[in-house]
Amino acid sequence: MQTVKVGMAKNRQNQYSRVVEFENGYGASIISHDGSYGGDHGLFEVAVLHDDIIVYDTPVTHDTIGWLDFAGVAGILKDIEELPPRN
């Protein structure tokens, strides 16, 4: 399995965003801003992607996952990376 290091891009409005892609065809959107779940507290929200589209039918989650610190984001990314390829 490939190790993924994620750096967050911050803009002038204290908004963070990053998309990570994995070899299994899945990816993750990681965001933090005033309108994201936990963003107004400096925390992150993660969505599972497939073909650059948010998917809601994985064992990882059936929604976006908010209120995550860095360790929480890392755990979700590991779970997404370990998903079997989608048919």
Sequence and secondary structure as in RCSB ss.txt:
>XXXX:A:sequence
MQTVKVGMAKNRQNQYSRVVEFENGYGASIISHDGSYGGDHGLFEVAVLHDDIIVYDTPVTHDTIGWLDFAGVAG
ILKDIEELPPRN
>XXXX:A:secstr
        EE TTS EEEEEE TTSEEEEEEESTTSTTGGGT EEEEEEETTEE   SSS SS EEEE HHHHHH
HHHHHHTS    
